[in-house]
């Protein structure tokens, strides 16, 4: 059973941070599930697909939002600055 749904862009942020990142407005609107007037997931559209879909989608945020710091794995493996930040 599916636990979380991400697009490739937010999946990459997940890999780089090790955290569950948000989806930016641009990607969210491309999923055709976003209410553009409120910039939130449309409950009506989500429920038309599945009653549990809203629990599987991350929050939506503006493009360029900091989603976390670089995962320690990449710091050690590639000598990336541990203070490096990841943005959507």
Secondary structure, DSSP 8 states (H G I E B T S, - for coil): ----B--HHHHHHHHHHSS---EEHHHHHHTT-EETTTTEE-HHHHHHH-TTHHHHB--EE-TT-EEEE--HHHHHHH---TT-EEE-
